[in-house]
């Protein structure tokens, strides 16, 4: 089961998803095509967003341990297709070079201070892999060359999303509950919601005898779960058991509000 990927593998997968994004830029009829999953953006806008994000995170990684992030990059990406593709490739290479130079587990800033993910280079590369994979999927849809997020990437990114975007020490404002996210091609994760916040765990392959059933379960492939996490697919599109309203409460919850 491709979980617990090592640092070099994460770097390789990030490079692969960046290549998939560039290939979508090549295949698209033009850069002004609307992105169906991000309807406020054109494909050019999406490329600029992701490329600037890679440059921003390369600066974050290079800065090392810090309580605040460096300034965000300014300036528009080139509008010519070939120049944009080269600019995006350079953006991704800047991030990969910074990560290689720092190595695994080097401390760096991360906005997820209250989450379970570590604020280090391993946490950073998993976050950027997740972001790049989802936007490569978006770009492929826009270019008319739709493709599912590869299983290995989807499994890591589904877990990373729960650890980074769902876990927190902020108190859950509703009745305590346990939600299960079952990947039909991988493990099941549980999210425990209580006055202590939200805590994600990967459950044992063999259930513990006598363990209480979760209050709600959502089931699909890792790629399908990832699409739900990022709002690309509605929750009801997947198989649900138990209290489905809990998943909507989680989706609508902003712990920092």
C-alpha positions in Angstrom: 0.0 0.0 0.0 1.7 3.3 -1.1 1.4 5.2 2.2 4.3 6.6 4.3 6.2 7.7 1.2 9.8 8.7 1.7 11.1 12.2 0.9 12.7 11.3 -2.5 9.5 9.7 -3.6 7.5 12.7 -2.6 9.8 14.9 -4.6 9.5 12.6 -7.6 5.7 12.6 -7.4 5.7 16.4 -7.2 7.8 16.6 -10.3 5.5 14.1 -12.1 2.3 16.1 -11.2 4.1 19.3 -12.4 4.8 17.6 -15.7 1.1 16.6 -16.0 0.1 20.2 -15.4 2.5 21.4 -18.2 1.3 18.8 -20.5 -2.3 20.1 -20.0 -1.1 23.6 -20.9 0.3 22.2 -24.1 -2.9 20.2 -24.9 -5.4 23.0 -24.2 -7.0 24.8 -27.2 -6.0 28.1 -25.6 -5.0 29.6 -22.3 -8.3 31.5 -21.9 -10.4 28.3 -21.6 -12.4 28.3 -18.4 -11.5 25.8 -15.7 -14.7 23.8 -14.9 -13.7 23.1 -11.3 -12.5 26.7 -10.7 -15.0 28.6 -12.8 -13.7 32.0 -11.8 -10.4 31.2 -13.4 -9.1 30.6 -16.9 -6.3 28.1 -17.5 -3.8 30.9 -17.5 -5.1 32.1 -14.1 -4.7 28.6 -12.8 -1.1 28.3 -14.1 -0.2 31.7 -12.6 -1.7 30.7 -9.2 0.1 27.4 -9.0 3.4 28.7 -10.3 3.4 31.6 -7.9 2.6 29.1 -5.1 5.6 27.0 -6.0 7.8 30.1 -5.9 6.3 31.2 -2.6 7.0 27.8 -1.0 10.5 27.7 -2.4 11.2 30.9 -0.4 9.5 29.5 2.7 11.6 26.3 2.6 14.8 28.3 1.9 14.0 30.6 4.9 14.0 27.7 7.4 12.4 28.0 10.8 10.4 31.2 11.0 7.2 32.4 12.8 6.2 34.4 9.7 6.3 33.6 5.9 8.5 35.6 3.5 6.7 38.0 1.1 4.6 36.5 -1.6 6.0 36.8 -5.2 4.7 39.6 -7.2 4.4 40.1 -11.0 2.3 38.4 -13.6 3.3 35.2 -15.3 4.0 35.5 -19.1 0.9 35.3 -21.3 2.6 33.6 -24.3 2.0 29.8 -24.0 5.6 28.7 -24.5 6.9 31.3 -22.1 4.3 30.4 -19.5 5.2 26.7 -19.7 8.9 27.6 -19.2 8.0 29.9 -16.4 5.9 27.2 -14.7 8.7 24.6 -15.1 11.1 27.0 -13.5 8.7 27.7 -10.7 8.5 24.1 -9.9 12.2 23.5 -10.2 12.8 26.3 -7.7 10.7 24.5 -5.2 12.3 21.1 -5.8 15.8 22.6 -5.5 14.9 24.3 -2.2 13.5 21.0 -0.9 16.5 19.0 -2.0 18.9 21.5 -0.5 17.0 21.5 2.9 16.4 17.8 3.0 13.7 16.0 4.9 12.3 17.3 8.3 14.1 20.6 8.1 11.9 23.2 9.9 10.0 25.8 8.0 6.9 28.0 8.4 3.5 26.5 7.7 0.0 28.0 8.1 -1.2 24.8 9.8 0.1 25.6 13.3 -2.8 23.9 15.1 -2.9 20.8 12.9 -1.2 17.5 13.1 1.1 17.9 10.1 4.7 18.8 10.9 5.8 22.3 10.0 8.9 21.1 8.2 10.0 20.2 4.7 8.2 16.9 4.7 4.9 18.6 5.6 5.6 21.3 3.0 6.3 18.8 0.1 3.2 16.8 1.0 1.1 20.0 1.0 2.5 21.1 -2.4 2.1 17.6 -3.9 -1.6 17.7 -2.8 -2.1 21.2 -4.3 -0.2 20.4 -7.5 -2.1 17.1 -8.0 -5.5 18.7 -7.6 -4.7 21.6 -9.9 -3.2 19.2 -12.5 -6.5 17.4 -12.4 -8.3 20.8 -12.9 -6.0 21.7 -15.8 -6.5 18.4 -17.5 -10.3 18.9 -17.3 -10.0 22.4 -18.8 -7.7 21.1 -21.6 -10.1 18.2 -22.5 -7.6 15.5 -21.4 -9.3 14.5 -18.1 -7.4 12.0 -16.0 -7.8 10.8 -12.4 -5.2 11.7 -9.8 -2.8 8.7 -9.7 -3.6 6.3 -6.8 -0.2 6.7 -5.1 -0.6 10.5 -5.1 -4.3 10.3 -4.1 -3.6 8.1 -1.1 -0.9 10.4 0.3 -2.9 13.5 -0.5 -6.1 12.2 1.1 -4.2 11.5 4.3 -2.3 14.8 4.1 -5.6 16.8 3.7 -7.0 15.2 6.9 -3.8 15.9 8.9 -3.3 19.4 7.6 -6.7 20.9 6.7 -9.1 19.0 9.1 -7.1 18.4 12.3 -7.0 21.2 14.9 -7.0 21.9 18.6 -10.0 24.3 18.2 -13.1 22.8 19.9 -15.7 21.2 17.6 -18.8 23.3 17.9 -21.3 20.4 17.5 -22.1 17.1 19.2 -18.9 15.0 19.5 -18.6 12.5 16.7 -16.3 10.1 14.8 -16.2 10.2 11.0 -14.7 7.5 8.8 -13.1 8.1 5.4 -12.7 4.7 3.7 -10.6 4.4 0.6 -11.7 1.4 -1.3 -8.1 1.2 -2.7 -6.3 1.9 0.6 -6.8 2.4 4.3 -9.6 4.0 6.3 -9.0 7.2 8.3 -11.0 8.3 11.2 -11.6 11.9 12.3 -12.5 12.3 16.0 -14.4 15.5 16.6 -14.8 16.8 20.2 -14.2 19.6 22.6 -10.5 18.9 22.2 -10.7 19.7 18.5 -10.3 17.3 15.5 -7.8 14.5 15.4 -7.1 12.3 12.4 -5.9 8.7 12.6 -5.3 5.9 10.1 -7.2 2.9 11.5 -5.8 -0.6 11.8 -6.5 -2.9 8.8 -8.2 -5.3 11.3 -10.9 -3.5 13.4 -10.4 -3.6 17.1 -12.9 -6.0 18.7 -15.7 -4.2 20.4 -14.7 -0.8 18.9 -17.7 1.5 18.4 -18.9 2.1 14.8 -18.2 5.6 13.5 -21.1 8.1 13.4 -20.7 8.5 9.7 -18.7 6.8 6.9 -17.9 8.0 3.4 -16.5 5.5 1.0 -14.8 5.8 -2.4 -11.4 5.5 -4.0 -8.6 7.8 -2.7 -9.0 9.9 -5.8 -12.7 10.2 -5.2 -12.2 11.1 -1.6 -9.6 13.7 -2.6 -12.1 15.2 -5.1 -14.7 15.6 -2.3 -12.1 17.1 0.1 -11.4 19.8 -2.5 -15.0 20.5 -3.4 -14.6 19.0 -6.9 -17.2 16.4 -6.2 -20.3 16.7 -4.0 -20.4 14.7 -0.8 -23.5 12.8 -1.9 -21.7 11.5 -5.0 -19.9 8.9 -2.8 -21.3 6.1 -0.7 -22.5 7.4 2.7 -23.5 5.5 5.8 -24.7 6.8 9.1 -25.3 10.6 9.7 -24.4 12.3 6.4 -25.2 15.7 8.0 -21.9 15.4 10.0 -19.9 15.6 6.8 -21.7 18.8 5.8 -21.0 20.3 9.2 -17.3 19.4 8.9 -17.2 20.9 5.4 -18.8 24.2 6.6 -16.7 24.5 9.8 -14.0 27.2 9.9 -12.1 26.7 13.2 -10.4 30.1 12.8 -13.6 32.1 12.2 
